[in-house]
């Protein structure tokens, strides 16, 4: 009995499927199911599907998609590097100028990766601000290296704004450069001006006090000011007493007859 019910449901499903296929393909039915005897369920299902398609076709199209906005191109600091320039480690080798064209192509920036180009850019910035040819550890050189890295982080962050690690590294590099510029401005002001001019850095002074003002902080500040004023009054009274005692001690004593 169970097998008989399963067989009947299978036959009904195949007939329904053949009706749907014929409706979709222009009333063409497979040869195995010619002139099927459609039941009431099959006709009702086919009618509901056709009505649903008509509703979807007649429904007005809503413009849900937003127009894509093109990002503004961020100027790269590596644009001014000529592809025919030699890499930094081969620039001082005389033999690199007289090699074959294929070998020279391997030694130039045409086939160099991003890190090699960034290294060459760092050397160019260092050459602008270093104190002498052998200077590799001064504050000016460190500021130049940090400037090249910060600009590289900014370019990457413009392309990938969700890269949180890159943003954190950029902010850490900016803080380190800010501290070094602060020390350089306090110790060697001429070098500070030269570094800012050569590297295109705009130095902004930090605010004098940038703590968030709250009611608790205001009450604490008022209490501290009140205590300070009371202490100053007590010190002033002590100084007056001390002066009076000193003046009394300096008075001349009467002569004894």
C-alpha positions, 0 to 999 in steps of 0.5 A: 500500500505504501509503495502504491501511494509513493508511485502515485505521488511520483507520477503526479509530480512528473505530470506536473513538471511536464506541464510546467516545462511545456508552458515555459517552452511554448507549450512543447511537451516531452514525447514521454508525456504527450497529452497528459491528463492534468489534474485540478491541482496542476491547472491551479498551480500553473494558473497561479504561476502565470498570474505571478509572472504577469504581476512581476512584469507589470510592476514598475521598476524602482531605482534602488541602486545608487550611482557609483562614485569614483574616488579622487586619485590620490597623488603618489610620491613615487610618480616622479621616479623615472623607470629608467633609473637604477636601483639604489644598490646599483646606482654607485656601481660603474659596471651597471651603466655598461651592461646589456640592455636586458640586464640593465632592465633588471637593474632599473625601476622598470621591474622593481617592486614597491619596496625598492621604489620606496627605499629609493624615495627615502634616500632621495628625501634623506639627501635633501636634509642630511647634515653630511654624506655619512649622516644616517642617524640624525634627527633630520634623517629620521624625520625624512624616513618617517615622512616617506613611510607616512605618505606611503601609508596615506596612499594605501589607506586611500585605496583601502579605507578599512585597513585598520592596521595600516591606519594604526601604523600611520598614526604611530609614525605621525606621533613619532615624527611629531616628537622628533620635530618638537625636539628639533625645533627646540634644539636646532631651529634652523634645521627645523625650518629647512626640514619642513621646507624641503619635505613639505611638512606643515608643523602645527602647534599642539593646544596648550591644554586639551583635557575634556572639561567635565563637572567633576573636573571643574569642581575639583579645580575650584576646590584646588584653587580655594585651597591654594588661596587659603595656603597663600593667606596663611603664608602671608600672615606668617611672613607678616608675623616674622617681619614684625618680630624682626622689627621688634628685635631690632629696636634700640634698648634704653640706656641704664643710668 
